[in-house]
Amino acid sequence: MKHIGTVQAAVTAAEDDREPTAAELDAIEAEMPLIAAEVDLLDAQITTLDRVPNELDTRRVRRARNRVLAARRTLANQGPTAGEAA
């Protein structure tokens, strides 16, 4: 039986195995309100998939869309962060 192995051991971690940098974590933190609003919108839309949307469902989706738009506007008005190019 022939053993198959690597010729050379990896010296550094693969690009996929690295941890996020502080700048990347800060960017994620800055976008969290938008991410949360988009998750709420997706949840509201999924709720209406398997039934005919009633008035409450329609309002819930509309309010979730408005929260997403407000979060996007706020994020766009903040301008570039320290880690981004101007």
Contact map, one row per residue, 1 for C-alpha under 8 A:
11100000000000000000000000000000000000000000000000000000000000000000000000000000000000
11110000000000000000000000000000000000000000000000000000000000000000000000000000000000
11111000000000000000000000000000000000000000000000000000000000000000000000000000000000
01111100000000000000000000000000000000000000000000000000000000000000000000000000000000
00111110000000000000000000000000000000000000000000000000000000000000000000000000000000
00011111100000000000000000000000000000000000000000000000000000000000000000000000000000
00001111100000000000000000000000000000000000000000000000000000000000000000000000000000
00000111110000000000000000000000000000000000000000000000000000000000000000000000000000
00000111111000000000000000000000000000000000000000000000000000000000000000000000000000
00000001111110000000000000000000000000000000000000000000000000000000000000000000000000
00000000111110000000000000000000000000000000000000000000000000000000000000000000000000
00000000011111000000000000000000000000000000000000000000000000000000000000000000000000
00000000011111101100000000000000000000000000000000000000000000000000000000000000000000
00000000000111111100000000000000000000000000000000000000000000000000000000000000000000
00000000000011111100000000000000000000000000000000000000000000000000000000000000000000
00000000000001111100000000000000000000000000000000000000000000000000000000000000000000
00000000000011111110000000000000000000000000000000000000000000000000000000000000000000
00000000000011111111000000000000000000000000000000000000000000000000000000000000000000
00000000000000001111100000000000000000000000000000000000000000000000000000000000000000
00000000000000000111110110000000000000000000000000000000000000000000000000000000000000
00000000000000000011111110000000000000000000000000000000000000000000000000000000000000
00000000000000000001111111000000000000000000000000000000000000000000000000000000000000
00000000000000000000111111100000000000000000000000000000000000000000000000000000001000
00000000000000000001111111110000000000000000000000000000000000000000000000000000000000
00000000000000000001111111111000000000000000000000000000000000000000000000000000000000
00000000000000000000011111111100000000000000000000000000000000000000000000000000000000
00000000000000000000001111111110000000000000000000000000000000000000000000000000101000
00000000000000000000000111111111000000000000000000000000000000000000000000000000000000
00000000000000000000000011111111000000000000000000000000000000000000000000000000000000
00000000000000000000000001111111100000000000000000000000000000000000000000100000000000
00000000000000000000000000111111111000000000000000000000000000000000000000100000000000
00000000000000000000000000011111111100000000000000000000000000000000000000000000000000
00000000000000000000000000000111111110000000000000000000000000000000001000000000000000
00000000000000000000000000000011111111000000000000000000000000000001001100100000000000
00000000000000000000000000000011111111100000000000000000000000000000000000000000000000
00000000000000000000000000000001111111110000000000000000000000000000000000000000000000
00000000000000000000000000000000111111111000000000000000000000010011001000000000000000
00000000000000000000000000000000011111111100000000000000000000010001000000000000000000
00000000000000000000000000000000001111111110000000000000000000000000000000000000000000
00000000000000000000000000000000000111111111000000000000000000010000000000000000000000
00000000000000000000000000000000000011111111100000000000000010011001000000000000000000
00000000000000000000000000000000000001111111110000000000000000000000000000000000000000
00000000000000000000000000000000000000111111111000000000000000000000000000000000000000
00000000000000000000000000000000000000011111111100000000100110010000000000000000000000
00000000000000000000000000000000000000001111111110000000000010000000000000000000000000
00000000000000000000000000000000000000000111111111000000000000000000000000000000000000
00000000000000000000000000000000000000000011111111100000100000000000000000000000000000
00000000000000000000000000000000000000000001111111111000100000000000000000000000000000
00000000000000000000000000000000000000000000111111110000000000000000000000000000000000
00000000000000000000000000000000000000000000011111110000000000000000000000000000000000
00000000000000000000000000000000000000000000001111111000000000000000000000000000000000
00000000000000000000000000000000000000000000000111111100000000000000000000000000000000
00000000000000000000000000000000000000000000000100111111110000000000000000000000000000
00000000000000000000000000000000000000000000000000011111110000000000000000000000000000
00000000000000000000000000000000000000000000000000001111111000000000000000000000000000
00000000000000000000000000000000000000000000000000001111111100000000000000000000000000
00000000000000000000000000000000000000000001001100001111111110000000000000000000000000
00000000000000000000000000000000000000000000000000001111111111000000000000000000000000
00000000000000000000000000000000000000000000000000000011111111100000000000000000000000
00000000000000000000000000000000000000000001000000000001111111110000000000000000000000
00000000000000000000000000000000000000001001100000000000111111111000000000000000000000
00000000000000000000000000000000000000000000000000000000011111111100000000000000000000
00000000000000000000000000000000000000000000000000000000001111111110000000000000000000
00000000000000000000000000000000000011011001000000000000000111111111000000000000000000
00000000000000000000000000000000000000001000000000000000000011111111100000000000000000
00000000000000000000000000000000000000000000000000000000000001111111110000000000000000
00000000000000000000000000000000000010000000000000000000000000111111111000000000000000
00000000000000000000000000000000010011001000000000000000000000011111111100000000000000
00000000000000000000000000000000000000000000000000000000000000001111111110000000000000
00000000000000000000000000000000000000000000000000000000000000000111111111000000000000
00000000000000000000000000000000110010000000000000000000000000000011111111100000000000
00000000000000000000000000000000010000000000000000000000000000000001111111110000000000
00000000000000000000000000000000000000000000000000000000000000000000111111111000000000
00000000000000000000000000000000000000000000000000000000000000000000011111111100000000
00000000000000000000000000000110010000000000000000000000000000000000001111111110000000
00000000000000000000000000000000000000000000000000000000000000000000000111111110000000
00000000000000000000000000000000000000000000000000000000000000000000000011111110000000
00000000000000000000000000000000000000000000000000000000000000000000000001111111100000
00000000000000000000000000000000000000000000000000000000000000000000000000111111100000
00000000000000000000000000000000000000000000000000000000000000000000000000000111111111
00000000000000000000000000100000000000000000000000000000000000000000000000000111111100
00000000000000000000000000000000000000000000000000000000000000000000000000000001111110
00000000000000000000001000100000000000000000000000000000000000000000000000000001111110
00000000000000000000000000000000000000000000000000000000000000000000000000000001111111
00000000000000000000000000000000000000000000000000000000000000000000000000000001011111
00000000000000000000000000000000000000000000000000000000000000000000000000000001000111
